[in-house]
Amino acid sequence: MINIIGGAGFVGTRLAKVLSEQGTAFRIFDKSLDGDSYCDVTDPNFLPSMPPADAIINLAAEHRDDVTPRTLYDEVNVEGARHVCNYCRLSDIKKIIFTSSVAVYGFAPEGTDESGEFNPFNDYGRTKLEAEAVYRQWLTEDPDNRSLIIVRPTVIFGEQNRGNVYNLLRQIATRRFVMFGPGTNRKSMAYVQNIAEFLAFCLRLGPGEHLYNYVDKPDLDMNTLIAHCRSVLFAKKDVGIRMPAWLGMLAGYCFDVLSMATKTKFPVSSIRVKKFMGTTSFNASFGRTGFEPSCNLEEGLERTLRHEFIENHSDDRVFFSE
């Protein structure tokens, strides 16, 4: 039996489907659920009441850029990790799978792998890194019998998600997208079906620590990514309108000022423009485990585009994230 904490979210919902298809027994716990399925990792009183399990997968996290109060990052990501570890001690659970993030590396050099230096630039990355240390302490108490799998995904996208990748795809689909800069910068991405399958695969790993970045390779540069999306949506293989990088930054700063003046959040900001034009490329070693994702990155993008902008899935639940 697998207990999935934070399992009612975007990744957890897809993971549950994967486990169900594989015939693996699991239970979902989440603060958005009621009754026996309710679980808030910030409250240590709820975790001991959960039934025992063969393994814990902890997906619960505070991750948006606009979380208030900011202490929630520590309460959920760090203190939550301590509560999970205490629950595993009490219930004699010997396997934990924890989804961390490449945010622990900060603005990392291109090609950073699992040995990269830590330099988180926000509270999300900082608290994910601190949470990893909490889990490692739990592992050191019985390293011959306990298993700790830490997975650091890059940005995750897919059907039903309403994060930054969706915002980009929506701009393309509504013909509002403008390419700023040369478009040669590359982006590491992860399709939700693949990351869910990898988390399920990790259940078979043995004692000790297992650490993996998760990236669907090869990375696409922005010219290739945008052209592929336009090909799926409009049967056109170009990037459309292109403007210089400085103009994009100017537009971002203008939206920053407008946002402060009106107290309104806009999909465009100087930070997001900067992120868009920068290269975010990571390497990963999970291929050594023998895991092979079920589809490549371009296929994942096509599935997402068709689901969101070509087919009718207006009744589907959606998940909001950065």
C-alpha positions in Angstrom: 0.0 0.0 0.0 1.3 3.5 -1.0 0.2 6.6 0.8 0.4 9.7 -1.4 0.5 13.0 0.6 -0.6 16.0 -1.5 -2.1 13.5 -3.9 -5.1 15.5 -5.1 -3.0 18.0 -7.1 -1.8 18.1 -10.7 1.0 15.5 -10.4 -0.7 13.4 -7.7 -3.9 13.0 -9.8 -1.8 11.7 -12.8 0.3 9.5 -10.5 -2.9 7.9 -9.1 -4.0 7.1 -12.6 -0.6 5.5 -13.4 -0.6 3.4 -10.2 -4.2 2.3 -10.8 -3.3 1.2 -14.3 -0.4 -0.8 -12.9 -2.5 -2.5 -10.2 -0.7 -0.8 -7.3 -2.7 -0.2 -4.2 -2.6 3.4 -3.0 -4.4 6.0 -0.9 -4.5 9.7 -1.4 -4.3 12.3 1.4 -4.6 16.0 0.9 -5.7 19.1 2.7 -8.3 19.7 0.0 -10.1 16.4 0.8 -12.6 15.6 3.5 -13.0 12.9 6.1 -10.3 10.2 6.4 -8.5 11.5 3.3 -7.9 14.9 4.9 -4.2 15.6 5.7 -2.4 18.9 6.4 1.3 18.3 6.7 1.7 21.5 8.8 -0.3 19.8 11.6 1.5 16.9 13.2 -1.7 15.7 14.7 -3.1 14.5 11.4 -0.2 12.4 10.2 -0.2 9.8 13.0 -3.8 9.0 12.2 -3.0 7.9 8.7 -2.9 4.1 8.2 0.5 2.4 7.8 1.9 1.9 4.3 4.8 0.3 2.5 5.9 3.7 1.2 5.2 7.4 1.3 5.2 9.7 -1.7 5.2 13.3 -0.5 4.0 15.8 -3.2 2.7 18.4 -0.7 4.4 21.8 -1.2 4.0 25.6 -1.3 5.5 26.6 -4.6 3.9 29.7 -6.1 5.9 32.9 -6.3 3.1 34.9 -4.5 2.6 32.9 -1.4 1.5 34.9 1.7 2.5 34.8 4.4 6.0 33.8 3.4 6.3 31.6 6.5 4.1 29.1 4.7 7.1 28.0 2.7 8.8 26.9 5.9 5.7 25.5 7.5 4.7 23.3 4.6 8.0 22.4 2.9 10.3 22.1 5.9 8.2 21.4 9.0 5.9 19.3 6.8 9.0 17.1 6.0 9.7 16.7 9.7 6.2 15.6 10.3 6.3 13.1 7.5 9.5 11.7 8.8 8.1 11.4 12.3 5.1 9.6 10.9 7.3 7.2 9.1 9.3 6.5 12.3 6.1 5.8 14.3 4.6 3.6 11.6 7.9 1.9 10.7 7.7 3.0 7.0 11.0 2.5 5.4 10.6 4.2 2.0 10.0 7.9 1.2 9.8 9.4 -2.2 10.0 13.2 -2.1 9.5 15.6 -5.0 12.0 18.4 -4.5 12.9 20.8 -7.4 15.6 22.1 -9.6 14.9 25.4 -7.9 17.5 24.3 -5.3 20.2 25.1 -7.9 18.9 28.7 -8.5 20.0 30.3 -11.7 22.2 27.4 -12.5 24.8 27.0 -15.3 23.6 25.3 -18.4 23.8 21.5 -18.1 23.7 21.4 -14.3 23.2 17.8 -13.1 22.6 16.3 -9.6 26.1 17.3 -8.5 25.4 21.0 -9.2 26.0 23.7 -6.6 23.1 24.9 -4.5 22.2 28.6 -4.9 18.4 29.0 -4.5 17.2 32.5 -5.2 13.7 32.3 -3.6 12.0 30.8 -0.5 10.7 27.9 -2.5 14.1 26.7 -3.6 15.6 27.3 -0.1 12.9 25.4 1.7 13.0 22.5 -0.7 16.7 22.2 -0.1 16.2 22.3 3.7 13.5 19.6 3.4 16.0 17.4 1.6 18.3 17.6 4.6 15.4 16.6 6.9 14.8 13.5 4.9 18.4 12.6 4.7 18.6 12.8 8.5 15.8 10.3 8.6 17.7 8.0 6.2 20.9 8.1 8.3 19.1 6.6 11.2 18.8 3.2 9.4 20.5 3.5 6.0 20.7 -0.3 5.4 16.9 -0.7 5.6 15.5 2.7 4.6 15.0 4.1 1.1 15.0 7.8 0.2 14.3 8.8 -3.3 14.6 12.5 -4.0 13.3 13.7 -7.4 14.1 17.2 -8.6 11.8 18.0 -11.5 12.2 20.9 -13.8 9.0 22.8 -14.8 6.2 20.3 -15.2 3.4 20.8 -17.8 0.5 18.9 -19.2 -3.2 18.6 -19.7 -5.3 20.4 -17.1 -2.4 22.5 -15.7 -2.7 26.3 -15.5 1.0 27.2 -14.9 3.5 29.2 -16.8 3.8 26.7 -19.7 0.1 26.8 -20.2 0.1 30.6 -20.2 2.7 30.4 -23.0 0.8 27.9 -25.0 -2.4 29.9 -24.6 -0.7 33.0 -26.0 0.4 31.0 -29.0 -3.0 29.5 -29.4 -4.8 32.9 -29.3 -2.2 34.4 -31.7 -1.1 36.9 -29.0 2.4 35.5 -28.8 5.4 37.7 -29.8 8.9 36.2 -29.9 11.4 38.5 -28.1 15.0 37.9 -28.8 16.7 35.4 -31.1 14.9 32.4 -29.6 18.1 30.2 -29.4 17.8 29.8 -25.6 16.8 26.3 -24.5 14.3 25.2 -21.8 14.3 22.0 -19.8 10.7 20.7 -19.3 8.9 17.7 -18.0 5.7 16.2 -19.2 3.3 15.3 -16.3 2.7 11.7 -17.6 6.4 11.0 -17.7 7.1 12.4 -14.3 4.2 10.4 -12.8 5.5 7.2 -14.4 8.9 7.9 -13.0 7.6 8.4 -9.5 5.8 5.1 -9.8 9.0 3.5 -11.1 10.9 4.7 -8.1 8.9 2.5 -5.8 11.0 -0.4 -6.9 14.3 1.2 -5.8 16.1 -0.4 -2.9 17.7 0.9 0.4 19.9 4.0 0.4 19.6 7.4 -1.2 18.6 7.9 -4.8 18.8 11.4 -6.2 17.6 12.4 -9.7 16.8 15.5 -11.6 13.9 14.9 -13.9 14.0 16.4 -17.4 12.5 15.2 -20.7 15.4 15.3 -23.1 16.4 16.7 -25.5 15.8 20.3 -24.5 14.1 22.4 -27.1 15.2 25.9 -28.0 12.4 28.5 -28.1 12.4 28.7 -31.9 11.8 24.9 -32.1 9.3 24.9 -29.3 7.2 27.7 -30.7 7.4 26.4 -34.3 6.2 23.0 -33.1 3.3 24.5 -31.3 2.3 26.6 -34.3 2.6 23.5 -36.5 0.1 21.6 -34.3 -2.3 24.5 -33.9 -2.1 26.2 -37.3 -0.1 24.0 -39.6 2.6 26.7 -39.7 6.2 26.0 -39.0 7.5 29.5 -38.0 7.6 31.5 -34.8 5.4 34.3 -36.1 6.1 37.9 -35.0 9.6 38.5 -33.6 10.9 41.6 -31.8 14.2 42.6 -30.1 14.9 41.5 -26.5 15.1 45.0 -25.1 11.6 45.7 -26.2 10.4 42.6 -24.3 12.0 43.8 -21.1 10.5 47.3 -21.6 7.1 45.7 -21.9 7.7 43.7 -18.8 8.7 46.7 -16.7 5.6 48.5 -17.9 3.4 45.7 -16.7 5.2 45.7 -13.4 4.3 49.4 -12.9 0.7 48.8 -14.0 0.5 45.8 -11.6 1.7 47.9 -8.6 -0.7 50.7 -9.5 -3.8 48.6 -10.0 -3.0 45.8 -7.5 -3.7 43.4 -10.4 -1.6 40.4 -11.5 -0.8 40.2 -15.2 0.6 37.2 -17.2 3.4 39.5 -18.3 6.1 40.8 -16.0 9.8 41.7 -16.2 10.7 38.5 -14.3 8.7 36.3 -16.6 10.1 38.0 -19.7 13.6 37.5 -18.3 12.9 33.8 -17.6 11.5 33.4 -21.1 14.6 34.7 -22.8 17.0 32.9 -20.5 18.4 29.3 -20.9 17.2 26.9 -18.2 18.8 23.6 -19.1 19.5 20.7 -16.7 20.9 17.2 -17.1 19.6 14.1 -15.4 20.9 10.7 -14.6 17.6 8.8 -14.2 18.3 7.0 -17.5 20.8 4.8 -15.5 17.9 3.3 -13.6 16.4 1.7 -16.8 13.4 4.0 -16.8 12.1 5.1 -20.2 9.4 7.7 -20.5 6.3 6.7 -22.4 6.5 9.7 -24.8 8.9 12.3 -25.9 8.7 16.1 -25.2 7.2 17.1 -28.5 4.5 14.4 -28.2 3.7 15.7 -24.7 3.4 19.2 -26.0 1.1 18.0 -28.8 -1.1 16.1 -26.4 -1.4 19.2 -24.2 -2.2 21.5 -27.1 -4.8 19.2 -28.5 -6.5 18.7 -25.1 -6.5 22.4 -24.2 -7.1 24.2 -27.5 -8.4 21.8 -30.1 -10.6 19.3 -28.3 -13.4 20.2 -25.9 -12.6 19.4 -22.3 -14.3 22.3 -20.7 -15.7 20.1 -17.9 -12.3 18.9 -16.8 -10.9 19.9 -13.4 -7.9 22.3 -13.8 -4.9 22.8 -11.5 -3.3 26.2 -10.9 0.5 26.5 -10.3 3.5 28.6 -11.4 
